[in-house]
Amino acid sequence: MKMNISGSSSRIAVVACCALFPIMSPAAAQQGESVSDNQAIVVTAQFREQSVQDTPISITAISGDELAARSQTDTSQIAAQAPGVNLQPGTGSFGPSLGASIRGVGQYDFNPAVEPGVGFYVDDVYYPSLNGAIFDLLDLDRIEILRGPQGTLAGRNSIGGAIKIYSKRPQGDDSALVSATYGSRNKIGLRASLDVGLTPTLSARISGSSKQQDGYVDVLDFGCVNPAGSAQNSGPNNIPATTTTDDCRIARDGDINYQAVRGQLRFNPSSAVDLILAGEYVSDTRRPSANVLRATGPLAPAVLSAVQGDYTSIPFDDRFICGPYCNYSTGLMPADPANGFPFATTRDLETRYRGYGLSLLGEFELTDNLELTSITGYRSFRSQFGTDADLSPLHLEQAYSDLNVDFFSQEVRLSGAAASDRLHYTLGAFYSTQSTDYPYVQDLRSNGLQFASLGEQVEADSFALFGHVSFELADGLTLNGGIRRTRETKEYMFSRRYVDGSPGVPRVGNLDGLVGEYAETRWDYRANIQYNFTPDVMAYFQFSTGYKGGGINPRPFYDTQVQPFSPESINAWEVGVKSELFDVLRLNLSAFYNDYTDLQLSVNSCPQFTPDNAASPCNMTTNAGNAEVKGIELESRLQLFDGLTVDGTLSYLDFEYKSLNPLVSGIRITNVAPIMSKWKWSIGAQYEAELPGGSTLTPRFDLSYQSSFFSSPSNSLWSTVPAHTLLNGNLTWRNAEGSLDVSLQVTNITNEYYFLGAYDNLRAGFATAQPARPREWALAVTKRF
């Protein structure tokens, strides 16, 4: 009783040898430039400006132009060319969130009680949640992806690594850009930016983006597709049709309706003072993410009667598996007076995200060798989303979430240089406070539970002191070190009620008003030695630590399941080489070993914390055990001759549990961590050909492969996301002046059917998956002024 559709990987053997030409950061090569001239991206990972090739850290640096060349417009797409990085859009149950993992370490749960495992930063301001983390890459200067624990350089919750997004700063050069896109399923995109000089010392930059596109998974009316009396819809209480359209379509999931605007005001009276005030607003209103029913399982008669509602003659089985790009979700929540739901309602399945952010960056040159940096950030967002998780007209699992977050952070750094510029140091402090209000409704008929939260309150604070130093002991030999002390606290107040406001059933109602508390003080360290054998070849060895904050189990069904969990931490050893050879080849290699302790995982079985019986529901975040992760990563860029570049990546991860918590059920010692692919590679190539009159024509192709991974720590069959190979293409014409581009973009050229994620809830009778977008084309026109 199941459906299994996975993409073909038959092309892998043909292109696998090409993966030995991986990337550091590819972009259009300009004629007459060597590989060292091109792509000298400047990064600030060590709190000062350095070429990415001189920074002794595993970094993938990507410019805004490179992202455009690959037709990548949001953060979920950048992982294809970043070794060891998995970024997966959340399934319908997790709303507009992003699961993130680097080197097998990360997080996929958006709940405010748990912390991200990969740190996201926008212009050095920390973004505190996976919800809303699918950022539009608007008016971008560069992205830095730091791989491995960044406990001293980025701080808490960067245990897997950090992704740092940097916007273009105002220049006051009176430049402008306008871009329009049209493509598959009424795709319409508009982008614009304007940079103006207001006075000799004051400049402003404003940019905006709007994206709209029809969905690609049809929501069909079951009664229309299967008329009353048919084999799939028979009996006295058959499911009636609610639409009379010829195609029986009610809606389309997986659509896009996104708008964002960003403004910056820069005051730069001298080289000693630079102030940037920035603000942004994001609106995202759409249907749920695209999901399909993948498998069904048998339900006990009592459970079946609870989920059937009025359709008592319709069992829950494979009849509700619709096909590769459709589902039968309804959003209907039937009446249940005995349990506090007196009226039937239609659950709003629209996803709405509204958020704004403010930041103030101040850079002050106190002396020739001393600079003070202040980074102030504030972000507020509201994320609302409803789910019909079983994707059928029956009522196994439905929910509605309303997440309201306010976050403030302040960071101060004092950076200097001494000893004839051989010594560079940074001392700093960081403070953040986060407040979350989280009302929701859970209608879990398969578990016999229907309850609501009037608003669970989560308060979290963090304070850290840190220092970093780089000292060149001798020509080419540099020691780098860092230390950070963090103190964090968290308080979680639970709310469990019926929809009408009365106390819930005993096992849930006992939680109402219960408060869980967590506090931790943590030290992190980094020791790094780098040696430049030549100006073009550098090697480094590093020991570093990182951690992800602990908390309180956010999804208890009993008061006995309100249990704290400790931080998870990593001690990491890494060796790497960065090189530029023969003026044509950039080749970077790293190998690492992570000692990973106190992994935080969500388990579905916890009989020791379930007082009535072991089969009762459990969805508990806990420290599951210890593991080790080993891997290698390769990046390169090859400029064969003027105009032609080849780039790619290769990564291999080996995850192994060393021990498991004896209280944890449902995880075997042979399992691996969620959203971790053992193998990933990519290869891209482009050729810039000059045409008569000076214009250019640049074709580009990107081929990427990702091996299978699991969406849950149980590594169950229906949490498997099969391997896939993806081919994208882009053909760009640019006029001789460089002011006009016309691009034809095609993604998923081979139209491969594959999944982005999976949700295994077969214990409740169903398993779903999120198919990726089919082949799409778009035509984009960009004008620069």
N, C-alpha and C positions, 0 to 999 in steps of 0.2 A: 504494500500500500504506500507507494512512494514514487517520487519523480527525481531523477538524477540527470541534470544537464550540466555539462562542463565543457570548457573551451578546449579546442585541439591545440596540442603543443608540438605538432609534427614538424614545424619549421625550425625547432630549436637546434637540431643537429647541424642544419645547413649554416647557421650563423654563429654557432658557439665559438668557433675559432676567432671570430672577429671581436669577441669580448676582451681579448688581450690588448685592445686599443682603447682603454677606458679614459676618463676626463677629469680635469680639475675645474673647468668652468668654461664651456665652449661658447663661442659667438662668431659672428661673421668676421672672417679674416680680411684685413685690408691689404691690398697689393703692396709688396715691397717691405712688409713687416715680418720679423722673425717671431717665433713662438714666445720669446722672452719680451719682445716689444708689446705683443698683443696679450690681453688678458691679465695685465699686471693689476689685478683688483686689490684695492687697499681695504683691509679689514681692521677692526678695533677689538678683537677678541681678548687681547691682553691689556686693555684700557689705553692703548695708544695706537696711532696709525702705523701699520706695517703692511708690506706686501704679503699676500696670502702665502707666497712661497718662502718667506722668511719667518713665518709664524709656526712654532713647533707644536702644532695641534692638528688633529685631523679635521679639516674644514672643507666643505664644499661651498664655494662662493659663486653666486649666480647674479649676473647683472639684469637689469630690467629689459635691455635689448635682447638678451639671450632668451628670456621667458617669452617675449613676443615672437621670436624666431621659432619657438616650439609650440606656439598656440596655447600657452599655459596662462590662465587668468586667475587662478585661486590657489590657496596653499595646499589643497588636497592633491594637486597635480604635480607638485615639484619633486615628489619622492622617486619618480621613475628614473631620474638621472642622479640620484644620491645614494651611494652604496650603504647598505645596512639600515636604510630608513623605510619605515612603513607608515603611511598616513592614509587612514581609511574613514570615509564619511560614515557617520553613525546610522544605524538602522532606524526604522520608524519609531521604535520605543525610546530611542535616545535623542530624538529631535535633531535640531541643526548643530550637531556636535561633530568632533573630529577625534577619532582614535589615533594615538600617536605612539610610535615605538622606534627607538634607535638602538641598534645592536642587541635586540631582543629584550629591551627594557622600556617600559612605558605604561600607558593606561588607556582604557577605552570607556570608562564609566564617567559620565558627566556629573554625577551627584556631588553637591557641594561638600559633603562630608569626607570625600576622598580627594586626593590631590593628583594633579597631572604628573606624569613621569618624564615628560619632555617640556622644558620651559619655553614659552612663546613670549617674544618681546617685539613691540612696535616702537621704533625710535628709542630703544633702551628702556621703555616702560613695560613692566611685566603685565601680561594678560593672565588673569587668575583662573580661567575656566576652560575646559574643552568645549563647552557650549558656546557657539558663536565663533569658534576658532577657525572656521573656513573663511579666511579673509580674502577679499578681492585684492588682487595685486595692483593697486591703484597708484599711478604716478610714482613708480618704484625706482630707487637708485640701485639697490642690491639686496640680496638675501644671504645671510651667513648661516650655514648649518654646521654646528659644532657637535662632533660625534664623541661619545664617551662622557663619563660623569664630569660635570662642571661645578662641583661643590664650592670651589673658592672663587671662580671667575663669574659664575652666574647665580650661585646660591641654591637655596632649597628647591626641590621639585625639578631640578635639571639633572637627575640621576642618570637618565639615558643620554642626555645631551640637551642642546638648546637650538631653537630656530629664531633668528633675529632678523627682523624686517626693517629696512631703512628707506624712508621716503626721500625724494629729491628735495633739497633745501632751496628756498628762494634765493635767486641770484640778482634780481632786479634788471634783467637783460631784455625785458619787454618781448619775451618769446611766448609762443602759444602753440598748442597742438589740438587737433580735432580728429577723431577717428570714428568711423561708422562701420558696422558689421551687419550682414544679413546672411542667414543660412537655414539649415534644416529645421523643420517643424516651427517655422515662423520665428526663428532666432533673430533678435534685433538687439544690437549692442551699440551704445554710444559712450564715448570717452572724450574728455576735454580737459585741458589745463591751460592756465594763464599765469605768467610770471611778470610782474611789473615793478618798476622802481618808483616809489612814491616820493622819496627825497634821496639825497646822496647817501643817507645813512639808514633809510627805512625801505624795505622791500616786502612784497606780498606775493604769495602763490596760492592759487585756488584750483582745485581739480575735482572732477565729478565722474561718476560712472553709473550707467543704467544697463541692466541686462534682463532680457525677457525671452522665454522660449517655452513652447508647449511641452508637456510631459511625454514620456516614452513608454509608460506602463499603463495600459487601459484598465480602468475600473469599470467592470461590467455588471449589469443587472442579472443576477442568477436566474430569476424567474423569467426574464425575457429570453436569455440564451437557452434555457431549458424550460419550455412551456409546461404548464400543469398537465399531469398525466404522462409525461415522458418518463423514460427509464430513470433519469437522474432526479426527477421532481414529481414523484407519485404519492398517492395517499390522500386521505381526507384533509390533511392540514399542509398541503403543499405550499411552497414559497411563491407568493404572487409576484407578477411583474409590476414594477413601479415606473417603467419608462416604455414608450412606444416607438422609440427611434429605431431606424433600420439596423444600426450597428450595435444596439443595446448598450451603448457606452454612456456611463454616468459622468465620468471625469477622467483625467489623466494624472497619474502621479509622476513625480520626478521632474516637474516643471521648474522654471526659474523666473523669479520676479524680484530683482535685487537692485537697490539704489544706494549710492554712497556719495558723500561730498566731504571734502577735506580742505581746510584753509589754514595757512600759515602766515604769520607776521614776523619778520626778522628785523631786529635792530642791531646794527653793526657799525657803531661810530668809529671804531679803530680796530687794529689787529688784536687789541687786548681785551675787547668786550664783544661778545656775540650772544644775543638773546633771541630765542625762537619760541613764540607762543603759537600753539597748534590746537585745532579742534576738528572733530570729525563726527559725522552722523551716519548711521547705517539703518536701512529698512529692508527687511527680507520677509515677504509674504507669499506663501505658496502652499501647495498640497504636500502631503507627507512624502518622504523619500520613496523611491521606486522599490517595491518589494513584491515578491511572489511567494505563494505557498509551495513549499518544497516536498513536504512529507506530512502524513497524518498517522496517528496511532490510535489504538482502541481506548475507549473511555468506559469507565464503570457505569452501570445503569443509573445510579444516583447522580453521578456527575453529568451524564448525558441529558437527563431530564432538566437539570439546572441550566444547561447552556442552550437548550433548544428553543426556549421561549414559546412562542405560539406554534412553532413548526415541529410538533411532537412526533411526526412520522418521518422526519428527515434525520438520519444518523449523520454523525460527523466522520467523513471518510474521504476517499480520493475524488469524490464527485466535485469537491471544492478546489481541486488543483486545476487551475484554469489553462496554463500554458506558459511559455517563456517570458512573455511581456504582458501579462494581465493578472488581475485578481478580482475577487468578489466581495471586497470589504464594503461595509455599509455605514459604520459608525453608530448603529442603532444600539441603545442600551435599554432593554425592556424593563417594565415595572417589576419591582420586587418589594411589595409593602411589608412583608414579614421582616425584612432586613433593612428597613429605613429608606427604600427607594419607592415612593408612592406613585411616581409617574414615569411613563416611558419617555425617554428623551433620545434625541439624535446627537451623538457626540460630535462636537466640532472637530473635524479632521484637518483644519487649516493650521499651518505652521506660521507663527509670527515672531519675528525677532526685531526689536527696536533697541538701539543702543547708541550712546554717544561717549566720546572721550575728550578730555582736555589735558594738555601737557605744557610744561614750561621748561625749556632747556636753557641753562645759563653756563657759558664758558668764559672764564675770567683768567687772563694771563697776569699773575701777580708779579712775577719777575721773568727774566729771560728763561729760567729753568724751573718755574713753578706755576702750575695751573690748577685752578679750582673749577670743578664741574658740579652743577646742581641739576637734578632731574626730578621734577615734580609731576605726578600723574594722577588723574582721577578718571574712573570709568563707571558708567551705570548702564545696565541693560535689563530688559525684560524679554524673556523667551517663553512663549506659550505654544504648546503642541498637543494634539490629541492623537491617539493611536487606536486602531482596530487590529491588534497584533495577530489574531488568527486569520485575518483576511477572508472571512466568510460571513454569510448572513446570520450564523449562530453567534454565541456570545461567550466564548471561552475566556478571552482576556482583552479588556479595553482599559484605557487610562487617559487622563488629561493632566498635564503639568503646567504650572505657571511659576517660572523661576525668575526671581527679582534679585539682582546683585548690585551692590555698591562697593567700590574698591578704591582705596587711596594709597599711594606710595610716595615715599620721598627717599632719594638717594643723593649722597654727597661724596665726592671723591677729591682728593688732593694728590696730584701727580707731579713728579719732578724728575730731574736728571742731574747727575753730578759726575765727578771723576772723569772729566773730559768726555762726557756723554757715554761712558761705559756703564754707568749705573742708572737704571730707570726704576722708579718705585711709585706705588699707589697705595694710599691709605683711604679707607672709606667706611661709611655707615649706611645702613638701609633699614627702613621701617615701612611696614604695610599694615593696613587694617581692612578687613572685609566683612560685610554684613549681607546675609542672604535671607530672604523670606520665600518659603517654598510651599505654597498651597497646592494640593493635587487631589485627584479622585482615582481610586483603584477599584475596578470591577473585575475581580478574579474569580469567575464562576467555577472554574475547574478546581480551585482550592476552597470553594465555599466561602469566599471572603469578598465583601463589598464595603469599602470604607472611604472616608475622605479626611484630608488634613486641612484644618483652617489656616495653616501656615506654619511649617516647621522653621524654627529660627536657628541659624548657624552664625556664630561670631568667631572670627579667626584673626589673630594678631601675630606679627613676626617682627623681630628686631635682630639685626646682625651687624657685627663689626668685622672688617676684613682688611687684608693687606696683601700686596703682590710686589715682587721685586725681580728684576732681571739685571745680572751683573756679568759683563764680559771679562772673564778672568785673563784671557789671552786672545790674541787675534784669532777669531773664528770659534772660540770656545766660550759658551755662555751658560750660566746657571740661571734657572727661573724657578721661583718658589712662591707659594701662597698659603694663606691660612684664613679661615673664617669661623667665627663663633656665632651661632644662631640660637635664639630663644623664641619658641613659638607656643601659642596656646590656642585651644579651640573649645567651644561650648556648643552642644547640640541639644536643643529642646524639641521633644517629639510632640506631635499633635495627631491624634487618631479619633475621628468622630464618624457618625453616620452623616449622610448628606443633609439631613434635617437638623443637625447640630447636637443631637443627643449622644451620649457615650456609646462607643462601639461594642461589638461582641466582646466577651470577657478577655480573650487572649489578645485582642487588639486594643480594647478600651483601657486595659491596665497600663498601656504606654502613654496615655494622654497626660501631658504635662511633665513627663519624666525628662530629666536632664542628664546628659552624659558629658564628661569633661576630659580633656587631654592636655598635657603640657610636656615639653621636651626641650632640653638644651643639647646642642650638637656642635662638635668641632669637625671641620673638614680641612684637608691638607692637599698640597700639590708640590711635588719636587720634580724638576725637569732639567735635563742637561742636553744641550744641542751643540753640534760641531759642524762647521762649514768646511768641508774638505777642499772645495773650490768655491768661487762665487756662484756656481750653478748647481752645486750638490751639497745638501745639508742632511744630517741625520740627527735623530733625537731619541732619548729614552725618558719615559715619564712614569711616575706613580701618582695617582690622584684618587680622591674619594668623592662620594656624592650620596645624597639621600633624598628620599621622598617622605614627606610628613605623615605621621600617623593620624589617628582619630577614633571615632566611635562608629560601630556598625550602623549604617543608615537605614537598613531595611529589616528591622526586627518584626516578627509576628507575635512574639511574647516578650515580656519584660526580661526574662532570662537571656534573651538574645541581644540585649543591649550590652555589648561587650566592646572594650577598647581594643585597638590594634596598634602595634608599635610601628615606628618608621622602618622602612626597608633601606638598606644601604649597600654600597659597592666599594670595594677596594680594587682598583684597576691598575694593571701594568700594561704599558704600550711601548712599542718601538716602531719608528717610522723613518722613511727616507723621502725627501722631496728633491726633484732634480729637473733640470732643463738641459737637454743633450743635443749637441750638434746644431743648435739654433732652430731645430724643427720639431723636437719631441719634448713634451712635458710628461713626466712619469713620477707619480707619487704612490708609495706603498706603505701600508701600516698593518701591524699585527698586534693583537691585544689578548689579554686574559683578565676576566672579571670574576672576582670572588663576591658572589651575590647572596646576601643574607636577609632573612625575615621577609621574604616575598609576600606582598599583599595581593591576595586573590579572593575572588568571590566564589563561595562554595554553595551547593544546593542541598547538602546533607549535613546536618549538625545535630544528631540525636542527643548528644550530651547536654545541649542547651534547649531541648524541646521536651517539656514536662509531660505531655499527655501520651504521645507515641512517636516513634522514630520516623513514621511516614508523613508526619505533619510538615507544613511548608517551612522552608529555610532558604534564605538568600542572604548570605552572611559574608561580609568582608573580614578577613582574618589573615594572620601571618602563617603562611602555608608551609614554609620550609626554606632550605638553603640550596643554592645552585651554583654552577660555574658556567661561564659563557666564554668561548674562545672564537676567534675569527680573524679573517684577513680582509683587507679592502685595497682595491687598486683603482687609481684614477689617472687618466692621461689625455693628452691632446696632441695630435699629430698634424703638422702643417706640411703636406707633401710638396706643394709648390704654391706659387702665388694664387690666392683665391680659393684653394681647396683645403678644407680642414676635416679631420676625422677625430671624433672624440667618443669616449665611452666610460663605463664603470663596471666593476666586478666586485662582489662581496660574497663571503661565505661565513655562516654562523653555525656554531655547534653549541647547543644548549643541553645541559645535563643536571638534573636534580641530584644533589649529594645527600639530602635528608629531607624528610617530610614530618610535619607536626603530627604526632599520633592522634590528635583530636580531629584532624581533617579527614573528611570522607569524600570519595568521588574523584580523587586525583591519585594517579599511579606514579611510581618513581621513574617510569619510562616516559612520562608525558613531557611536553615542552610548553613554554610560556605562550600566551595568546599573542596574536598579530605579529608573529615572528616568522619570516621566510628564511629558510636555510640558504637558498641561492637567489641572487639577483644580479642581473647584468643589463647593460644598455650599450648601444652603439649608435652614433649619429654622424651624418656626413652632409656637408653642404659645399657648393661651388658657386662662387661669385664670378659671373661672366660679364665682361664689359661689352656693351652693344655699341653700334655706330651712333655717334652723337653724345656718348659719355654716360648714357643710362646703364643700369646693370640689371641682370636677371639672376636670381639666386634660388635654386631648388635646394630643399633640405628634407632629409628623411631621418626619423628616429625610430629605432627598434628596441624594445625593452622586454625583459623576461622577469617574472617573479614566480618562484616556486610556491607550492601550496602552504597554507598556514591554517591555524585553528582560531576561531573567534572566542573560545571559552577555555578555561584551564582544564576542563574535563577531557578535552581532545576527543569529543564524541564524533560519531560519523557525520551527524548533521550540523556540526559546528565547523566542518571542513570547508575551506575556501580553496578550490582547486587552482593549480598553476595556470598561468596564461602568458601569452606572448602578444604584444601590442605593437602595431605599426602606424605611425603618424607621418604626415607629409605637409610641406608648406612650400609654395612657389611665390616669390616676391619680386616684383618689378619696382625699381626705384629710379626716379629721374636723375638727370645729370647733376642738378643742383642739390640733391639729397633732401628735397623738401616735400616730396610726394611718394608714397608707397601704395601699391596695390597688391594684395596678397590673397591667394587662394589656399585655404586650409582644409585638410581632410584628416579627421581623426578616426582611429580604428578602421583603417583602410580595408583590412580583410574581413571586417564585420564579424569579429570573433565574439561569441557569446561567453561571457565569464562573469564572475561575481566579485563585488567589492567587499561584501561581508555576509555573515550568516548568523541566524539566531535559532539555537536549538532549545525548544521548550517542549520536547516530545513527552516529557513527564506530564504535561498538561494537554497533550494530544496533537501538537503541531510543531513544525519546523519551517522557518522561512529563510529567504536569502534576498540579497539586494543585487540585481543584475546591473552591470555597467552599461553605459550608453552604447547603442549600436553605432554603426558607421554614420558620421555626420560631416557635412561640408559647410564652409562659410566663406564669404567674400568680404574682405576688410579693406577699407580705403582710409589712409592716414595722411593728413596734411599738416606740415609744420610751417610756422610763420616766424 
